Structure formats: structure tokens, C-alpha cells
Amino acid sequence: MESQNTKKGAAIKLFDWFESRLGLAKPMIEAALHPTPARSASWWYVFGSAATVLLVLQVVTGILLGLVYTPSAGEAWSSLQFLNHDVTLGWFLRAMHGWGSDFMIAIVIIHMVQVFLFGAYKFPRELTWIIGVFLLLLTLGMAFTGQVLRFDQDAYWGLGIGASIISRIPIVGGPMVGLLLGGPIIGGPTLARFFALHVFIIPGTLLALVALHVWMVLKLGINEWPMPGRVVSKTSYLREYQEETHKNGVPFVPDAAWKDAVFAAAILLSVMACALLLGPIGPTGQPDPTIIQTAPKPDFAFLWIYAVLAYLPADMETPFLFIAPIVVIGGMLLLPLVAGEGEKHWSRRPVAVLMLAVIAVTLGTFTQLGTYTPWSPQMEAWSGDTIPTQYLEGRSPLERQGALVLQNKQCRDCHALGGEGGMRGPALDTIAARMTEDQMIRQVLQGGGNMPAYGKALSPAETHALVSFLMTLRGKDLQPAVDFSRTLTRADNGAAPPAASGEGAR
């Protein structure tokens, strides 16, 4: 007994020694016991804590991965293969890090939706919301830079697309691309810069802002449960909140903290389950700059962006890329400054609820489209579906040879014929009624829009045969496409314009 008392006394002395120098116990106890509105000790308020736990998971797993990962253009892909196959539980560590990233994005978005619906961005928590917006952007930045570090085919060409987008910025576009890539090409310096962003700069900024975010929550208190008719006013809110917490407040620990702990544990178990059942994300094939006919697949969080860009007309793509982000991010940052007072309850803010519903449906729809269309080819289409026989009847040997080229060159990954095939490009059933022979040749050789150039992939004979076959695809009653510039030129020279007849139609 005396031995136990001696050990206890030594432990207390050691604690007192550290506490006298650090002074952490008092503020930690005050934080744990800070009063929380009773109704705010709810399952609706657990997402912020879960996001913080996931951030810690990302930091820990990231440090462990950094012990093996090599940020070199020649070794990055191989080091991930080494982790997947040669390091004990290396694949599980990578899977935890990858799925933890996806879960963190989802939880941060859900947390911001909850804050928006509950009006927690209003006075006096405007700055808390603004910091939260930057935390969301940094979380997405972590996900994007992490995908680049896989340095597989998707990452290589996805980064190439991102660099091409940045290059369109007037004046500063070129220098920004050089700064991003570390040179004129994607290589070792590029990977080193993204490694620094992913491992040092973004996580460091995230941790600093999270600490500031938590401190502001402790200072200003957890948002009370919104009630219809309870209006936020800068002249009376602080007094009303203090009265509420004094009258009905409960200590954060344990009344609210146990719900946060249970939910965070459930999220961690979900991440572990995904890691065990689904394994690590990538890497896919090794990066090969010689393979230009590729469709880089982004991670789930960015699928909607690729789908939107694929559906946009070519002349709208650049304005959208530079205007939409400024409008969206600017609107989120200005929200608490222009709507910092008034009703908090969602039933009294129908416009806000409707706007949130429209955004959710839009993002969900484009994400679903991005999983298979319009930019992702149907890779089973060319091998599983033959050219329908009705498109071969009555065709010449040259035209049938063109149908074979269409099949063998995997054109139907992206183009449907007879209702079967890919959806990336337009259906070919009536292509000859929309494009002239010259236009088809130019499109095949030079590409354009979403279509890559096939000038180096097809011989002149194959191109001639392919276009000859495509010229037979006009539907039942449609006339062939006519180049009116040539028609007018011939008319000006006194020649009769060509008849838009069905001669030669099949």
C-alpha cells in the first residue's frame, strides 16, 4: 500500500512539474466542461468532430506512407506497387489513407450543409463559417494532390488537363503552369512540388485553421438549436445565448462528447471496412506520355466537374472555368456578411432550402453521369457489339472495309450505332446528314471537341475506307450534308449547284 502511495505521489509530482511549465490542464478542463445548449448535444452536431478525427487519421497514415513512398517520376509508381505487394499491410495502410480522404470530403460537406441549414453561419459565427469554407477547399486540394502522387496514367493526364486549363488564364497562365509543373513538362520536379503541397503545405495549413476553428467554437459556443421565430439580432443575440446556456446548458463532456465519440468511431470502422473490402485506390497503369488516346478518370469527388466540362459547348468552357469558381466561392464567403441576421430555422428560409436541394440534385446527377458518360468511353462496346447487319447490306467492299475499321479502331467505345455503343460522342446513324465528306476527314484526322486526333493512328487507306462507310449513314429519308460555301462559289462561277438528291443513298 505504501508502495502504491509512493508511485501515486511521484506521478502527481511529475504532472505538477509539467503543468507548472505548460499550463495546459486548466484550459483543457474548461474546454471539456464549457456549457452547451442542451438541445445542441444532438446527433446533428457530430460531423465537425468526425471530420477532425479523419484529419488526424490522414496525418498518421500519411506519415507512415511517407516512410516508403518515393516522390520521383521514375520511382513513385513502383514504390506504391511495393507498398501494395511487399510491405506487410502496406495495401491496408494505403486503403485507409485513400478511403479516409473520400470520407473526410463527404463529412466536411455534410457538416457545412448542416451549418447552413441550421443558420450557424450567422452572427457572431461569421468568421467560423469563412474558415470552414477554406477548410473545404483545402480538403479538396488534399484529395487532388493525393491523386497526382499516385502518378499513374489517370494522374498524369489528369494533371495535364489541369495544366492546360490554368494556361488559359490571361497573362499569368504560362508562369502559373511553370510554377505548378516545375518546368515545361510533367516530370520529377512536378512530383516533388505536389509532394510538398500534399505532405507539408496543405496539411500544415489545415491543422492551423482547424485549431483556429475549434478555438472559435469554444470561444463563441456551439450554435443553439434553431427555433422558428427566434430571430438573430446583433444587439441581443449574445445576451440571449448566455441566458440559454446558463438556464439549459450542459457540459460538453460527457453530455455531447459521447455522441461525437460514438459517431467518430463508427466512421473510422466504416473506413476500415472499405479498406478491407475494396482495397487501395490505384495506381492504374504506369504514366505513359506516348498514349494520347486516353480518358483520365478523376477520383469520385471530382467526377461532376469533368462531366460538366464535357457537356459544355467548347466556346463556353473557358468562361465557365474562370467565372463559376469565383462566383461560387465568393458567394460562400460573403454569405454570413450579407445574411448575418434573421431567422435560423430552415422552415422560415425556403429559398435557402430550395437552393441547397437544387445544388445537391445537380451535383449528384453530374457525378452519376461522370461515372460513364460523356467523357468515359464504354470500354466493352467495341468488343461486345458487332456492326448491325442493316448497316452492311448493299455496301461496296470499300465501305464494308470502313465498317471493319470502325469496329477494330474502337470507335464505338464513344459512338453509338443502332442504339448500341458508347455515349461520349454523337451517334453515327445519321452522321452523313450532318457532316460532309471533307468535314468527316478533318474530324477524324485532327480531332476536335472531346474527340482525339486519329491522324497518326490511321493509314490513308483506312481513313478513306472509314469515311466512305460513314458517308452511307444518313438514316431513311435524310439528304446528305452540303457545303454551302462550295455551292455558292459554283453558282457565282455560272455552274449549276449540285442537286441535294438521294442519288447514291443507301
C-alpha positions as CSV (number, residue, x, y, z in Angstrom):
1,M,0.0,0.0,0.0
2,E,2.8,2.3,0.9
3,S,4.5,1.5,-2.5
4,Q,1.3,2.5,-4.4
5,N,1.0,5.8,-2.5
6,T,4.7,6.4,-3.3
7,K,4.1,5.8,-7.0
8,K,0.9,8.0,-6.9
9,G,2.8,10.8,-5.3
10,A,5.6,10.5,-7.8
11,A,3.1,10.7,-10.7
12,I,1.4,13.8,-9.1
13,K,4.8,15.4,-8.8
14,L,5.6,14.7,-12.4
15,F,2.3,16.1,-13.5
16,D,2.7,19.2,-11.4
17,W,6.2,19.6,-12.9
18,F,4.9,19.7,-16.5
19,E,1.7,21.6,-15.6
20,S,3.7,24.4,-13.9
21,R,5.6,24.9,-17.2
22,L,2.9,24.2,-19.8
23,G,-0.3,25.3,-18.0
24,L,-2.5,23.1,-20.2
25,A,-4.7,21.4,-17.7
26,K,-6.8,24.4,-16.8
27,P,-7.8,25.4,-20.4
28,M,-8.3,21.8,-21.3
29,I,-10.7,21.3,-18.4
30,E,-12.5,24.5,-19.2
31,A,-12.9,23.4,-22.8
32,A,-14.2,20.0,-21.8
33,L,-16.8,21.5,-19.4
34,H,-17.8,24.5,-21.5
35,P,-21.6,24.9,-21.4
36,T,-23.5,23.7,-24.5
37,P,-27.2,24.3,-25.1
38,A,-29.0,21.1,-24.1
39,R,-30.7,20.6,-27.5
40,S,-27.4,21.1,-29.2
41,A,-26.0,17.9,-27.6
42,S,-27.5,16.1,-30.5
43,W,-26.6,13.7,-33.3
44,W,-26.9,16.6,-35.7
45,Y,-23.8,18.2,-34.2
46,V,-21.3,15.3,-34.5
47,F,-19.9,16.0,-38.0
48,G,-17.3,18.5,-37.1
49,S,-15.7,16.3,-34.6
50,A,-15.7,13.3,-37.0
51,A,-14.0,15.5,-39.7
52,T,-11.3,16.4,-37.2
53,V,-10.8,12.7,-36.3
54,L,-10.5,11.9,-40.0
55,L,-7.9,14.6,-40.4
56,V,-5.8,13.0,-37.6
57,L,-6.2,9.6,-39.4
58,Q,-4.9,11.2,-42.7
59,V,-2.0,12.7,-40.9
60,V,-1.0,9.5,-39.2
61,T,-1.4,7.3,-42.2
62,G,0.3,9.9,-44.4
63,I,3.3,9.9,-42.2
64,L,3.6,6.2,-42.4
65,L,3.2,6.1,-46.1
66,G,5.8,8.9,-46.5
67,L,8.4,6.5,-44.9
68,V,8.2,4.3,-48.0
69,Y,6.9,6.5,-50.8
70,T,9.4,7.9,-53.2
71,P,8.4,11.3,-54.8
72,S,10.3,10.6,-58.0
73,A,8.9,10.3,-61.5
74,G,10.8,7.1,-62.0
75,E,10.1,5.5,-58.6
76,A,6.7,6.8,-57.4
77,W,4.6,4.2,-59.3
78,S,7.0,1.4,-58.2
79,S,7.0,2.5,-54.6
80,L,3.2,2.2,-54.5
81,Q,3.4,-1.3,-56.0
82,F,6.0,-2.1,-53.4
83,L,3.6,-0.9,-50.7
84,N,0.7,-2.9,-52.2
85,H,2.5,-6.2,-52.6
86,D,5.7,-6.4,-50.5
87,V,5.2,-4.4,-47.3
88,T,3.2,-6.1,-44.6
89,L,-0.3,-4.5,-44.5
90,G,1.0,-1.8,-46.8
91,W,-2.0,-2.2,-49.0
92,F,-4.3,-1.7,-46.0
93,L,-2.4,1.4,-45.0
94,R,-2.8,2.9,-48.5
95,A,-6.5,1.9,-48.5
96,M,-7.1,3.6,-45.1
97,H,-5.5,6.7,-46.4
98,G,-7.4,6.7,-49.7
99,W,-10.8,5.9,-48.3
100,G,-10.2,8.3,-45.3
101,S,-9.8,11.1,-47.9
102,D,-13.1,10.3,-49.5
103,F,-14.9,10.0,-46.1
104,M,-13.3,13.3,-45.0
105,I,-14.6,15.2,-48.1
106,A,-18.1,13.7,-47.5
107,I,-18.2,14.5,-43.8
108,V,-16.9,18.1,-44.3
109,I,-19.6,18.7,-47.0
110,I,-22.3,17.2,-44.7
111,H,-21.0,19.4,-41.8
112,M,-21.2,22.6,-44.0
113,V,-24.7,21.6,-45.2
114,Q,-25.8,21.2,-41.5
115,V,-24.3,24.5,-40.6
116,F,-26.1,26.2,-43.5
117,L,-29.5,24.6,-42.7
118,F,-29.2,25.5,-39.0
119,G,-28.1,29.1,-39.7
120,A,-24.9,28.6,-37.7
121,Y,-23.0,31.0,-40.1
122,K,-25.0,34.0,-38.7
123,F,-23.7,36.5,-36.1
124,P,-21.4,36.0,-34.2
125,R,-20.0,33.0,-36.1
126,E,-19.4,34.6,-39.5
127,L,-15.6,34.1,-39.3
128,T,-16.1,30.5,-38.2
129,W,-18.0,29.8,-41.4
130,I,-15.5,31.6,-43.6
131,I,-12.7,29.5,-42.1
132,G,-14.8,26.4,-42.8
133,V,-15.0,27.4,-46.5
134,F,-11.2,27.4,-46.7
135,L,-11.1,24.1,-44.8
136,L,-13.4,22.6,-47.5
137,L,-11.1,24.0,-50.3
138,L,-8.0,22.7,-48.6
139,T,-9.6,19.2,-48.1
140,L,-10.4,19.1,-51.9
141,G,-6.8,20.2,-52.5
142,M,-5.5,17.4,-50.4
143,A,-7.6,14.9,-52.4
144,F,-6.4,16.3,-55.8
145,T,-2.7,16.4,-54.8
146,G,-3.0,12.9,-53.4
147,Q,-4.3,11.6,-56.7
148,V,-1.4,13.2,-58.5
149,L,1.1,11.4,-56.2
150,R,-0.2,8.1,-57.4
151,F,1.5,9.1,-60.7
152,D,-0.4,6.6,-62.8
153,Q,-2.0,7.1,-66.2
154,D,-5.0,8.8,-64.7
155,A,-2.9,11.1,-62.6
156,Y,-0.5,12.0,-65.4
157,W,-3.2,13.0,-67.9
158,G,-5.5,14.5,-65.3
159,L,-2.7,16.8,-64.3
160,G,-2.1,17.6,-67.9
161,I,-5.7,18.6,-68.3
162,G,-5.5,20.8,-65.2
163,A,-2.3,22.5,-66.5
164,S,-4.0,23.2,-69.9
165,I,-6.9,24.8,-68.0
166,I,-4.6,27.0,-66.0
167,S,-2.7,28.0,-69.1
168,R,-5.8,29.7,-70.4
169,I,-5.6,32.4,-67.7
170,P,-4.6,35.7,-69.4
171,I,-1.1,37.0,-68.7
172,V,-0.3,34.8,-65.6
173,G,-1.4,31.4,-67.1
174,G,2.0,30.5,-68.5
175,P,4.0,31.3,-65.4
176,M,1.5,29.5,-63.2
177,V,1.9,26.4,-65.2
178,G,5.6,26.6,-64.9
179,L,5.3,27.1,-61.2
180,L,2.9,24.1,-60.9
181,L,4.9,21.7,-63.0
182,G,8.4,22.9,-62.2
183,G,9.3,23.1,-65.8
184,P,7.8,22.7,-69.3
185,I,6.8,19.0,-68.9
186,I,5.3,16.7,-66.2
187,G,8.2,15.1,-64.5
188,G,10.3,14.7,-61.4
189,P,10.1,18.4,-60.3
190,T,6.3,18.2,-60.8
191,L,6.0,15.3,-58.4
192,A,8.3,17.0,-55.9
193,R,6.2,20.1,-55.8
194,F,3.0,18.1,-55.4
195,F,4.6,16.0,-52.6
196,A,5.5,19.2,-50.8
197,L,1.9,20.5,-51.2
198,H,0.3,17.2,-50.1
199,V,2.7,16.5,-47.2
200,F,3.7,19.9,-45.8
201,I,1.9,22.9,-47.1
202,I,-1.8,21.9,-47.3
203,P,-1.8,19.7,-44.1
204,G,0.1,22.4,-42.1
205,T,-2.4,25.0,-43.2
206,L,-5.3,22.6,-42.5
207,L,-4.1,21.9,-38.9
208,A,-3.6,25.6,-38.2
209,L,-7.1,26.5,-39.5
210,V,-8.7,23.6,-37.7
211,A,-7.1,24.7,-34.4
212,L,-8.4,28.3,-35.0
213,H,-11.8,26.9,-36.0
214,V,-12.1,24.8,-32.8
215,W,-10.9,27.7,-30.7
216,M,-13.6,29.9,-32.1
217,V,-16.2,27.3,-31.5
218,L,-15.1,27.2,-27.8
219,K,-15.0,31.0,-27.6
220,L,-18.4,31.7,-29.2
221,G,-20.1,28.5,-28.1
222,I,-21.9,25.8,-30.1
223,N,-24.8,27.0,-32.1
224,E,-28.1,26.6,-30.4
225,W,-30.9,24.5,-31.9
226,P,-32.7,26.8,-34.3
227,M,-36.3,27.6,-33.4
228,P,-38.9,29.2,-35.7
229,G,-39.5,32.8,-34.8
230,R,-36.2,33.1,-32.8
231,V,-34.5,35.8,-34.8
232,V,-30.8,36.6,-34.7
233,S,-30.1,40.2,-33.8
234,K,-26.6,41.7,-33.2
235,T,-27.9,43.8,-30.4
236,S,-29.4,41.0,-28.3
237,Y,-28.1,37.6,-29.5
238,L,-25.1,37.3,-27.2
239,R,-27.2,38.1,-24.1
240,E,-29.9,35.6,-25.2
241,Y,-27.3,32.9,-25.9
242,Q,-25.7,33.3,-22.4
243,E,-29.1,33.2,-20.8
244,E,-29.9,30.0,-22.8
245,T,-26.7,28.2,-21.8
246,H,-27.0,29.4,-18.2
247,K,-30.6,28.1,-17.9
248,N,-30.5,25.0,-20.0
249,G,-26.8,24.4,-20.7
250,V,-25.0,21.1,-20.2
251,P,-21.2,20.4,-20.1
252,F,-19.8,19.3,-23.4
253,V,-18.2,16.4,-21.6
254,P,-19.9,14.0,-21.2
255,D,-23.3,15.1,-22.4
256,A,-22.4,15.9,-26.0
257,A,-18.9,14.4,-26.3
258,W,-20.1,10.8,-26.1
259,K,-22.2,11.2,-29.2
260,D,-19.2,12.7,-31.0
261,A,-17.1,9.8,-29.9
262,V,-19.6,7.1,-31.0
263,F,-20.1,8.7,-34.4
264,A,-16.4,9.2,-35.0
265,A,-15.8,5.5,-34.1
266,A,-18.5,4.4,-36.5
267,I,-16.9,6.5,-39.3
268,L,-13.4,5.0,-38.5
269,L,-14.9,1.5,-38.6
270,S,-16.6,2.3,-42.0
271,V,-13.2,3.5,-43.4
272,M,-11.6,0.2,-42.2
273,A,-14.4,-1.8,-43.7
274,C,-14.0,-0.1,-47.1
275,A,-10.2,-0.5,-46.9
276,L,-10.6,-4.3,-46.1
277,L,-13.3,-5.0,-48.7
278,L,-12.4,-2.6,-51.5
279,G,-8.7,-2.3,-51.1
280,P,-6.5,0.7,-52.0
281,I,-7.4,3.2,-54.8
282,G,-5.0,2.7,-57.7
283,P,-2.5,3.0,-59.1
284,T,-3.7,2.1,-62.6
285,G,-1.2,1.7,-65.4
286,Q,2.2,3.4,-65.4
287,P,2.2,7.0,-66.8
288,D,3.0,7.0,-70.5
289,P,3.1,10.3,-72.3
290,T,3.0,8.5,-75.7
291,I,-0.5,7.2,-75.1
292,I,-2.6,10.3,-76.0
293,Q,-5.9,8.5,-76.7
294,T,-6.8,8.2,-73.1
295,A,-9.7,9.2,-70.8
296,P,-8.2,10.1,-67.4
297,K,-10.6,9.2,-64.7
298,P,-10.6,11.6,-61.7
299,D,-11.4,10.5,-58.2
300,F,-15.0,10.4,-57.1
301,A,-15.1,13.9,-55.6
302,F,-14.2,15.5,-58.9
303,L,-16.3,13.4,-61.3
304,W,-19.0,16.1,-61.6
305,I,-16.5,18.7,-62.7
306,Y,-15.4,16.5,-65.7
307,A,-19.0,15.7,-66.6
308,V,-19.9,19.4,-66.6
309,L,-16.9,20.3,-68.8
310,A,-17.7,17.5,-71.2
311,Y,-21.3,18.8,-71.7
312,L,-20.4,22.4,-72.1
313,P,-20.0,23.8,-75.6
314,A,-16.4,24.4,-76.5
315,D,-16.8,28.2,-76.5
316,M,-18.3,28.2,-73.0
317,E,-15.7,26.0,-71.3
318,T,-13.1,28.7,-70.6
319,P,-15.5,31.3,-69.3
320,F,-17.1,28.7,-67.1
321,L,-13.8,27.6,-65.6
322,F,-12.8,31.1,-64.5
323,I,-16.2,32.6,-63.7
324,A,-18.1,29.8,-61.9
325,P,-15.5,29.1,-59.2
326,I,-15.2,32.8,-58.4
327,V,-18.9,33.2,-58.1
328,V,-19.4,30.1,-56.0
329,I,-16.5,30.6,-53.6
330,G,-17.2,34.3,-53.4
331,G,-20.9,33.7,-52.6
332,M,-20.0,31.3,-49.8
333,L,-17.5,33.7,-48.3
334,L,-19.9,36.6,-48.5
335,L,-22.9,34.7,-47.2
336,P,-22.5,35.4,-43.5
337,L,-21.7,39.0,-44.2
338,V,-24.8,39.7,-46.2
339,A,-27.2,37.4,-44.2
340,G,-25.7,37.5,-40.7
341,E,-29.0,38.3,-39.0
342,G,-32.6,37.0,-39.2
343,E,-34.3,33.6,-39.0
344,K,-32.2,30.5,-38.5
345,H,-34.8,27.7,-38.8
346,W,-35.0,26.0,-42.2
347,S,-38.8,26.2,-42.3
348,R,-38.5,30.0,-42.3
349,R,-35.8,30.0,-45.1
350,P,-37.5,28.3,-48.1
351,V,-35.2,29.9,-50.6
352,A,-32.1,28.6,-48.9
353,V,-33.6,25.1,-48.6
354,L,-34.6,25.1,-52.3
355,M,-31.2,26.3,-53.4
356,L,-29.5,23.6,-51.4
357,A,-31.8,20.9,-52.9
358,V,-31.1,22.1,-56.4
359,I,-27.3,22.1,-55.8
360,A,-27.5,18.6,-54.3
361,V,-29.5,17.1,-57.2
362,T,-27.3,18.9,-59.8
363,L,-24.0,17.6,-58.2
364,G,-25.5,14.1,-57.8
365,T,-26.7,14.0,-61.3
366,F,-23.4,15.1,-62.9
367,T,-21.4,12.8,-60.6
368,Q,-23.5,9.9,-61.8
369,L,-23.1,11.0,-65.4
370,G,-19.4,11.3,-64.9
371,T,-19.0,7.6,-63.9
372,Y,-19.9,6.5,-67.5
373,T,-20.7,9.5,-69.7
374,P,-19.9,11.7,-71.5
375,W,-16.2,11.6,-71.1
376,S,-15.7,7.9,-70.0
377,P,-15.9,5.5,-73.0
378,Q,-17.9,2.3,-72.8
379,M,-14.9,0.0,-73.0
380,E,-16.9,-3.2,-73.6
381,A,-18.9,-1.7,-76.5
382,W,-16.4,-2.4,-79.4
383,S,-15.7,-6.0,-78.4
384,G,-19.2,-6.9,-77.4
385,D,-21.3,-5.4,-80.2
386,T,-20.8,-6.1,-83.9
387,I,-21.9,-3.7,-86.6
388,P,-25.7,-4.2,-87.1
389,T,-26.3,-6.1,-90.3
390,Q,-28.7,-3.4,-91.7
391,Y,-25.7,-1.1,-92.0
392,L,-23.8,-3.6,-94.1
393,E,-26.4,-4.6,-96.7
394,G,-25.8,-3.2,-100.1
395,R,-22.4,-1.7,-99.2
396,S,-19.4,-1.8,-101.5
397,P,-16.3,-3.7,-100.5
398,L,-14.6,-0.4,-99.7
399,E,-17.5,0.6,-97.4
400,R,-17.5,-2.7,-95.7
401,Q,-13.8,-2.3,-95.1
402,G,-14.6,1.0,-93.5
403,A,-17.1,-0.7,-91.2
404,L,-14.3,-3.1,-90.2
405,V,-12.1,-0.1,-89.4
406,L,-14.9,1.4,-87.3
407,Q,-15.0,-1.8,-85.3
408,N,-11.3,-2.5,-84.9
409,K,-10.3,1.0,-84.0
410,Q,-12.7,1.0,-81.1
411,C,-14.7,4.0,-82.4
412,R,-17.8,2.5,-80.8
413,D,-16.4,3.0,-77.4
414,C,-17.5,6.6,-77.8
415,H,-20.1,6.5,-80.6
416,A,-23.3,4.5,-80.8
417,L,-24.6,2.9,-83.9
418,G,-28.1,1.4,-84.0
419,G,-28.6,2.3,-80.3
420,E,-25.5,0.3,-79.2
421,G,-22.1,1.7,-78.2
422,G,-20.6,4.5,-76.2
423,M,-22.1,7.8,-75.3
424,R,-19.1,10.1,-75.3
425,G,-19.6,11.3,-78.8
426,P,-22.7,11.7,-81.0
427,A,-24.4,8.7,-82.5
428,L,-23.3,7.8,-86.0
429,D,-26.7,6.7,-87.5
430,T,-27.3,10.0,-89.4
431,I,-23.7,11.4,-89.4
432,A,-23.7,11.9,-93.2
433,A,-26.7,14.1,-92.9
434,R,-24.8,16.4,-90.5
435,M,-21.3,16.4,-91.9
436,T,-19.8,16.5,-95.4
437,E,-17.1,14.1,-96.5
438,D,-14.4,16.8,-96.1
439,Q,-15.7,17.6,-92.6
440,M,-15.5,14.0,-91.6
441,I,-12.0,13.6,-92.9
442,R,-10.9,16.7,-91.0
443,Q,-12.6,15.5,-87.8
444,V,-11.0,12.0,-88.0
445,L,-7.5,13.3,-88.7
446,Q,-7.4,16.4,-86.5
447,G,-10.0,15.6,-83.8
448,G,-11.9,18.4,-82.0
449,G,-14.2,18.8,-79.0
450,N,-14.0,15.6,-77.0
451,M,-12.6,13.6,-79.9
452,P,-8.8,12.9,-80.1
453,A,-6.9,13.2,-83.4
454,Y,-6.5,9.9,-85.3
455,G,-4.2,11.2,-88.0
456,K,-1.3,9.1,-86.7
457,A,-3.4,6.1,-85.8
458,L,-5.0,5.5,-89.3
459,S,-3.4,5.0,-92.6
460,P,-4.7,7.0,-95.6
461,A,-6.4,3.8,-96.9
462,E,-8.1,3.2,-93.6
463,T,-9.2,6.8,-93.3
464,H,-10.7,6.7,-96.9
465,A,-12.5,3.4,-96.2
466,L,-13.8,4.7,-92.8
467,V,-15.2,7.9,-94.3
468,S,-16.7,6.0,-97.2
469,F,-18.7,3.9,-94.8
470,L,-19.7,6.9,-92.7
471,M,-21.0,8.6,-95.8
472,T,-23.6,5.9,-96.1
473,L,-25.1,6.6,-92.7
474,R,-27.9,9.1,-93.4
475,G,-31.0,7.5,-92.0
476,K,-34.0,6.7,-94.1
477,D,-35.2,10.0,-95.5
478,L,-32.4,12.5,-94.8
479,Q,-30.5,14.3,-97.5
480,P,-26.7,14.3,-97.4
481,A,-25.0,17.3,-95.8
482,V,-24.0,20.0,-98.3
483,D,-21.1,22.5,-98.0
484,F,-23.0,25.7,-99.0
485,S,-19.8,27.7,-99.3
486,R,-18.9,25.5,-102.3
487,T,-22.4,25.7,-103.6
488,L,-22.3,29.5,-103.6
489,T,-18.8,29.5,-105.2
490,R,-20.0,27.3,-108.1
491,A,-23.2,29.4,-108.5
492,D,-21.0,32.6,-108.8
493,N,-18.9,30.9,-111.5
494,G,-22.0,30.1,-113.5
495,A,-22.1,26.4,-112.7
496,A,-25.3,24.7,-111.6
497,P,-25.3,23.8,-107.9
498,P,-25.2,20.1,-107.0
499,A,-28.7,18.6,-106.5
500,A,-29.5,17.7,-103.0
501,S,-30.9,14.4,-104.1
502,G,-30.8,10.9,-102.7
503,E,-28.5,9.7,-105.5
504,G,-26.2,7.1,-104.2
505,A,-28.1,6.9,-100.9
506,R,-28.5,3.7,-99.1
